Amino acid sequence: MQDIKFEKITPAQLEEMKKMAGSYEALFSRRAMKYKELGLKDKKLEEKNYRKYILEEYTFLKRPVVILNDKIFIGSEKKTVEALKNAAG
């Protein structure tokens, strides 16, 4: 358990999550207030941009992120929560 508001995510942690998720974009939250503030919805973002923003501002990481054994669960969508419950037993 890590409160990323107070204990920043490290580049190594983000890299590990990216390997599990398949991309930085999968970890990126478009609901963050700064997404609109910075005008990011009007820009073409690449993987390096997603990585940069997640490391700079914790709100750009889609939450929650749960790593259970060798699987990653990202976000709070109903299907994600159900999959996590099933994996946890």
N, C-alpha and C positions, 0 to 999 in steps of 0.2 A: 504494500500500500504506500503510495507516494502522493503527497499533496503538491502538485506541480506549481501551484500559486506561490508556495514558499520554498520549495526545493526544485529548482529548475531542472528540466529534462536535459540530459547530456547528449552530445552528438552521438556517442556510442549507443545509448539507449534508443535514440531515434533511428539509428541505422539498423538495429536489431528488429525494431518494430516494422520498419520498412521491408526488411527481408521477409518477415512473416506475412505482412499485408499485401506485398507485391508492388506498392508504390507509396510515395509520400502523399500523393493526391488522395489516396484512400484514408489517410490519417488527418486530412485537412478539413477544418470546419468552415463552411461558408456562412454559418450562422453568427460567427463572431462579429461584434459591433464594428470592429476595425476593418472588417472586410468591405463594408460600404464606405466607411470614413476615408479609407485610403484609395477608394475607387477601383478596387481589385476586380470587381465584377465586370468592369469594362476593359480589363486587360487580359491578354493571352498569357496565362501562367504556365511555366514549365516545371519539371520535377525539382530543379535547383531552387526555383522561387518558393515552392511549397516548403522545402526543407528550411530555407532561410527564415521564412515567416514563422514557422512552428518553433524554431529555436529562439527567435527574437521575442515572441509574444505567446505566452502559454494558452491564451484563448483561441489560438488558431489550431490547437490540437483537438480533434473531435473526441468527446468524452462521453462516457468512460471508456478507457482502454483496459481490457482484462486479458492477461496472458495466463492461460491454464494449460499446463503441460506444454505441448508443442503447437497449440492453437491460439489465435488472437481474435478477440471480439471487440469491435469498435463501434461506439455510439450506443444510443438508447432506443433504436427502432425496435418495435415489438418482435420482429423475427430474430433480431440479434439477441435480445434478452431471452427469448425462448430457446435458441440454440445454446446459449450459455447455461441456462438451467438444465437442459438435457445433458450437456457435457459434464456438468458438475455432479449430476446424479441426484 
